[in-house]
Amino acid sequence: MPPAAIGGTLPTVLAPMQDVTTLPFMKVIARCGSPDIFFTEYFRVYPHSSLEKHILASITANGTDRPVIAQVLGNSLPDIRRITALLQQHPVAGIDLNVGCPAPKIYKNKAGGGLLADLPLLDRILETLRESITETRFSVKVRLGFDSFEPFEPVLELIRKHRVDFVTIHARTVREMYRGEPHYEFIAKACSCLDIPVIANGNLSSPAKAIRIARETGAAGVMIGRDAIRNPWIFRQIREATQGMEPFQPTLADVRTYIDWIFTANPGRPDATERARVSHLKKFVNFIGQGVDPQGRFVKTMRRAENSTDFFRVCDHFLIEGGRDAEPFPMEPYAGVVARPNCE
Ligand SMILES: Cc1cc2nc3c(=O)[nH]c(=O)nc-3n(C[C@H](O)[C@H](O)[C@H](O)COP(=O)(O)O)c2cc1C
């Protein structure tokens, strides 16, 4: 991966998001302008685990022409060997270890973010991954620590020791979950002491902010999660802005079309009832609503819809009627409208 060339291009990555970045959603994102790299949701690694079919499909049937990195989460060394061998039989652009998941049921089992509280275990896992990943890249996605920043430098040491090919840093501790402004200075520190590409992650909420943080930290690329659900054009806008072009300005009518695309793509269970589909769609629209009205009335109203007819009536009211269709969709989310993610 080339280093960040501001004034050239800045590599972009869609963040892995469990139950969100399924293949149907990746395809919707691709219609708006693909990132340079996709990550899968995480494959759980435990005794007798297999490669979940729907996650595997995001690699084998991807169709977006972009590289896909497979993420794994777990701590069982023999199973890490077994699962990485299986993954390398497929066209993966890399295998990534999740060292950030803040869900208690995960970190209490010393997986995901829990590894930041047990560095000897993380050391053994990275050693096993380095030995097992022979056919593709080996990357790690980390937070800054578990409940303090203390593990950060030792983790950078482990990354160097095990010759990780690139690292993504979500610049918060596990305890900080998704709250507050990320501590981007740690990304700058990693960039100055590692000689591998560092991808910046955490609240890169607009093209301008993503480009500014990459420039200030020296990051080789930017990974975007929740703000790509809200604004799926963000990768295209970053590309255009770094090439000196005026970034694409979507309207609320474009947002209405995007919501249609998600509903039609059906990114949840293929056999879901209409009610379940609407309920799953709300998970996405929670984020999209952060750019619709500063008071959050759209989000509050759409949450009450129980079927698709009611739901789309609310969408039409807030996004199309009364001339709203021509209004620009803002680059930054409105500060007062909060969407609550509950997993990593
Ligand atoms: C709904 C949801 C699911 C997530 N699932 C994963 C995951 O499977 N693996 C992972 O490494 N991070 C996961 N994350 C964390 C994101 O990849 C990202 O690190 C985090 O949201 C910060 O980036 P953002 O501010 O751009 O959203 C998830 C985040 C959300 C909101």
The ligand as an SDF file (V2000), in Angstrom:
LIG
                    3D

 31 33  0  0  0  0  0  0  0  0999 V2000
  -22.0300   -1.8310   14.1010 C   0  0  0  0  0  0  0  0  0  0  0  0
  -20.5370   -1.9420   14.1970 C   0  0  0  0  0  0  0  0  0  0  0  0
  -19.9260   -3.1800   14.0060 C   0  0  0  0  0  0  0  0  0  0  0  0
  -18.5320   -3.2880   14.0740 C   0  0  0  0  0  0  0  0  0  0  0  0
  -17.9410   -4.5250   13.8110 N   0  0  0  0  0  0  0  0  0  0  0  0
  -16.5780   -4.6130   13.7710 C   0  0  0  0  0  0  0  0  0  0  0  0
  -15.9110   -5.8220   13.3830 C   0  0  0  0  0  0  0  0  0  0  0  0
  -16.5350   -6.8440   13.0440 O   0  0  0  0  0  0  0  0  0  0  0  0
  -14.5370   -5.8200   13.3880 N   0  0  0  0  0  0  0  0  0  0  0  0
  -13.8020   -4.7170   13.7310 C   0  0  0  0  0  0  0  0  0  0  0  0
  -12.5630   -4.7570   13.7130 O   0  0  0  0  0  0  0  0  0  0  0  0
  -14.4020   -3.5670   14.0700 N   0  0  0  0  0  0  0  0  0  0  0  0
  -15.7560   -3.4820   14.0750 C   0  0  0  0  0  0  0  0  0  0  0  0
  -16.3460   -2.2790   14.3590 N   0  0  0  0  0  0  0  0  0  0  0  0
  -15.5110   -1.0860   14.5990 C   0  0  0  0  0  0  0  0  0  0  0  0
  -15.2440   -0.3360   13.2860 C   0  0  0  0  0  0  0  0  0  0  0  0
  -14.5330   -1.1460   12.3650 O   0  0  0  0  0  0  0  0  0  0  0  0
  -14.4240    0.9440   13.5600 C   0  0  0  0  0  0  0  0  0  0  0  0
  -13.1770    0.5810   14.1040 O   0  0  0  0  0  0  0  0  0  0  0  0
  -15.1250    1.8930   14.5330 C   0  0  0  0  0  0  0  0  0  0  0  0
  -16.4960    2.0030   14.2440 O   0  0  0  0  0  0  0  0  0  0  0  0
  -14.4750    3.2900   14.4960 C   0  0  0  0  0  0  0  0  0  0  0  0
  -14.5190    3.8190   13.1920 O   0  0  0  0  0  0  0  0  0  0  0  0
  -15.6540    4.8940   12.7260 P   0  0  0  0  0  0  0  0  0  0  0  0
  -15.6070    6.0340   13.7170 O   0  0  0  0  0  0  0  0  0  0  0  0
  -15.2530    5.2890   11.3490 O   0  0  0  0  0  0  0  0  0  0  0  0
  -16.9720    4.1750   12.8020 O   0  0  0  0  0  0  0  0  0  0  0  0
  -17.7460   -2.1550   14.3410 C   0  0  0  0  0  0  0  0  0  0  0  0
  -18.3610   -0.9150   14.5340 C   0  0  0  0  0  0  0  0  0  0  0  0
  -19.7450   -0.7920   14.4620 C   0  0  0  0  0  0  0  0  0  0  0  0
  -20.3600    0.5630   14.6380 C   0  0  0  0  0  0  0  0  0  0  0  0
  1  2  1  0
  2  3  1  0
  2 30  2  0
  3  4  2  0
  4  5  1  0
  4 28  1  0
  5  6  2  0
  6  7  1  0
  6 13  1  0
  7  8  2  0
  7  9  1  0
  9 10  1  0
 10 11  2  0
 10 12  1  0
 12 13  2  0
 13 14  1  0
 14 15  1  0
 14 28  1  0
 15 16  1  0
 16 17  1  0
 16 18  1  0
 18 19  1  0
 18 20  1  0
 20 21  1  0
 20 22  1  0
 22 23  1  0
 23 24  1  0
 24 25  2  0
 24 26  1  0
 24 27  1  0
 28 29  2  0
 29 30  1  0
 30 31  1  0
M  END
$$$$
